[in-house]
């Protein structure tokens, strides 16, 4: 049997004519499909960037300015302690301006405004108890200073006690910190720290110093 040259040729022979592949145009998108695609709701992103508080941030809103105590909360180190220290000069000024009744009215107003300011700022920062929110420390320690006996030694002792209770958060402070939310929760747990501080001061004055 005779085998022809054409049959004996390998498929990979170089003289084989290349196969032309016909290119097909991309399918066109119907305008109706495009309109329906645009009408589909956008899915929320899993990554939501939180705002970074800075000077521009606290100047952008009265609530932010109050919540950060005019910028004290921007301290890179121990903002809660810095916010508590702000209460000292503020107390000396307010004590000079108001009588006892006026001072207590100011504290009520400061607490009420703090609920609003801390709540708004916490929502914007997506962190209800952001470390830079220190108006709760300012207000609570103003209350402590109001009932603390006169004298720098008493005030310094009150400062140390208040910071201790605010940091370690003994029961029931930690319970209410987790139970209560929003601006009221932020303000209330520091109010409890102020109560424990005043309780210790009253005990010391009554049974130690006489």
C-alpha positions as CSV (number, residue, x, y, z in Angstrom):
1,X,0.0,0.0,0.0
2,X,1.4,3.4,-1.0
3,X,1.2,6.2,1.5
4,X,1.0,9.6,0.0
5,X,3.2,12.4,1.2
6,X,0.2,14.4,2.3
7,X,-1.0,11.5,4.5
8,X,2.5,10.9,5.9
9,X,2.9,14.5,7.0
10,X,2.7,15.2,10.8
11,X,0.1,17.6,12.2
12,X,2.9,19.7,13.6
13,X,4.6,20.0,10.2
14,X,5.9,23.5,9.6
15,X,4.5,23.7,6.1
16,X,0.9,23.1,7.3
17,X,-1.3,26.1,6.7
18,X,-2.2,27.9,9.9
19,X,-5.8,27.7,10.9
20,X,-7.4,31.1,10.9
21,X,-9.5,31.8,14.0
22,X,-12.4,34.0,13.3
23,X,-12.6,36.8,15.9
24,X,-16.1,37.5,17.1
25,X,-17.1,41.0,18.2
26,X,-17.9,41.4,21.9
27,X,-21.6,41.1,22.6
28,X,-23.2,44.5,22.9
29,X,-24.8,45.5,26.1
30,X,-28.4,46.2,25.8
31,X,-29.4,49.7,27.1
32,X,-32.2,48.1,29.1
33,X,-29.7,45.8,30.9
34,X,-27.4,48.8,31.6
35,X,-30.3,50.8,33.1
36,X,-31.3,47.9,35.3
37,X,-27.6,47.5,36.4
38,X,-27.5,51.1,37.4
39,X,-30.7,50.8,39.4
40,X,-29.3,48.0,41.6
41,X,-28.6,49.2,45.1
42,X,-24.9,49.5,46.1
43,X,-23.8,47.0,48.7
44,X,-22.3,48.7,51.8
45,X,-18.5,48.4,52.1
46,X,-17.2,46.0,54.8
47,X,-14.4,48.5,55.6
48,X,-15.6,51.8,57.0
49,X,-12.9,54.3,57.8
50,X,-13.3,56.1,61.1
51,X,-12.6,59.8,61.3
52,X,-9.3,60.7,63.0
53,X,-9.9,63.5,65.6
54,X,-7.6,66.5,65.2
55,X,-7.8,70.3,65.6
56,X,-9.8,70.6,62.4
57,X,-12.2,67.9,63.7
58,X,-13.0,69.6,67.0
59,X,-13.4,73.0,65.4
60,X,-15.9,71.6,62.9
61,X,-18.7,71.3,65.4
62,X,-19.7,72.7,68.8
63,X,-20.5,69.2,70.0
64,X,-17.0,68.0,69.2
65,X,-15.4,71.1,70.8
66,X,-17.3,70.5,74.0
67,X,-16.8,66.7,74.0
68,X,-13.0,67.1,73.6
69,X,-13.0,69.9,76.3
70,X,-11.6,72.5,73.8
71,X,-8.8,70.2,72.7
72,X,-7.7,68.6,75.9
73,X,-8.9,65.2,74.6
74,X,-6.4,65.4,71.8
75,X,-3.6,64.8,74.2
76,X,-1.6,61.7,72.9
77,X,-0.9,60.7,76.5
78,X,-3.6,60.0,79.1
79,X,-6.3,62.3,77.7
80,X,-8.6,61.4,80.6
81,X,-6.1,62.7,83.1
82,X,-5.5,65.8,81.0
83,X,-9.3,66.4,80.8
84,X,-9.5,66.1,84.6
85,X,-6.7,68.6,85.1
86,X,-8.7,71.1,82.9
87,X,-11.3,71.1,85.7
88,X,-9.0,72.8,88.1
89,X,-8.7,76.3,86.4
90,X,-12.3,76.0,85.3
91,X,-13.3,75.4,88.9
92,X,-11.4,78.4,90.1
93,X,-13.0,80.7,87.5
94,X,-16.5,79.4,88.1
95,X,-16.1,79.6,91.9
96,X,-15.3,83.3,91.5
97,X,-18.3,83.9,89.2
98,X,-21.1,81.9,90.8
99,X,-22.4,81.4,94.2
100,X,-23.1,77.8,95.4
101,X,-26.6,77.6,93.8
102,X,-25.4,79.1,90.5
103,X,-22.5,76.6,90.5
104,X,-24.8,73.7,90.9
105,X,-27.0,75.0,88.1
106,X,-24.0,75.2,85.9
107,X,-23.1,71.6,86.7
108,X,-26.6,70.4,85.8
109,X,-26.4,72.3,82.5
110,X,-22.9,70.9,81.9
111,X,-24.1,67.4,82.5
112,X,-27.1,67.9,80.2
113,X,-25.0,69.5,77.4
114,X,-22.4,66.7,77.8
115,X,-25.0,64.0,77.1
116,X,-25.7,65.7,73.8
117,X,-22.1,66.5,72.9
118,X,-20.6,63.2,73.8
119,X,-23.4,61.3,72.1
120,X,-23.1,63.2,68.8
121,X,-19.3,63.0,68.8
122,X,-19.3,59.3,69.7
123,X,-21.6,58.6,66.8
124,X,-19.4,60.5,64.3
125,X,-16.3,58.7,65.6
126,X,-18.2,55.4,65.5
127,X,-16.9,54.9,69.1
128,X,-19.3,55.9,71.8
129,X,-16.6,56.1,74.5
130,X,-13.7,57.4,72.5
131,X,-10.6,58.2,74.6
132,X,-10.6,61.8,73.4
133,X,-14.1,62.5,74.8
134,X,-13.2,64.0,78.2
135,X,-16.1,66.3,78.9
136,X,-17.4,63.6,81.3
137,X,-14.2,63.8,83.3
138,X,-14.3,67.6,83.4
139,X,-17.9,67.8,84.6
140,X,-17.6,65.0,87.2
141,X,-14.5,66.4,88.7
142,X,-16.0,69.8,88.9
143,X,-18.7,68.2,91.1
144,X,-15.9,66.6,93.2
145,X,-14.1,69.9,93.6
146,X,-17.3,71.7,94.6
147,X,-17.8,69.4,97.6
148,X,-14.1,68.9,98.5
149,X,-12.8,70.8,101.5
150,X,-10.7,73.9,100.6
151,X,-7.0,73.5,100.2
152,X,-4.6,72.2,97.6
153,X,-3.9,69.0,99.6
154,X,-7.6,68.0,99.7
155,X,-8.0,68.8,96.0
156,X,-4.9,66.8,95.0
157,X,-6.1,63.9,97.1
158,X,-9.5,64.2,95.4
159,X,-7.8,64.2,92.0
160,X,-5.9,61.0,92.7
161,X,-9.0,59.2,94.0
162,X,-11.1,60.3,91.1
163,X,-8.6,59.1,88.5
164,X,-8.2,55.8,90.4
165,X,-12.0,55.1,90.4
166,X,-12.3,56.3,86.8
167,X,-9.5,53.9,85.6
168,X,-10.2,50.8,87.6
169,X,-14.0,51.2,87.5
170,X,-15.1,49.1,90.5
171,X,-18.6,47.8,90.7
172,X,-21.1,49.1,89.9
173,X,-19.2,51.6,87.7
174,X,-18.1,49.0,85.2
175,X,-21.6,47.4,85.1
176,X,-23.3,50.7,84.2
177,X,-20.6,51.5,81.7
178,X,-21.5,48.3,79.8
179,X,-25.3,48.6,80.5
180,X,-25.8,52.3,79.5
181,X,-25.1,53.5,76.0
182,X,-24.8,56.8,74.2
183,X,-24.0,60.2,75.7
184,X,-25.8,59.4,79.0
185,X,-23.7,56.3,79.5
186,X,-20.5,58.2,78.9
187,X,-21.5,60.9,81.5
188,X,-23.0,58.6,84.1
189,X,-20.1,56.3,84.8
190,X,-17.9,59.3,85.7
191,X,-20.6,60.6,87.9
192,X,-20.4,57.3,89.8
193,X,-16.6,57.8,90.0
194,X,-17.2,61.2,91.5
195,X,-19.6,59.7,94.1
196,X,-17.1,57.2,95.2
197,X,-14.4,59.9,95.5
198,X,-16.6,62.1,97.6
199,X,-17.5,59.1,99.8
200,X,-13.9,58.4,100.5
201,X,-13.2,62.1,101.2
202,X,-16.1,62.2,103.6
203,X,-14.9,59.1,105.4
204,X,-11.4,60.5,105.7
205,X,-12.6,63.8,107.0
206,X,-15.0,62.3,109.5
207,X,-12.9,59.4,110.9
208,X,-9.3,60.3,110.3
209,X,-8.8,64.1,110.5
210,X,-11.8,64.5,112.8
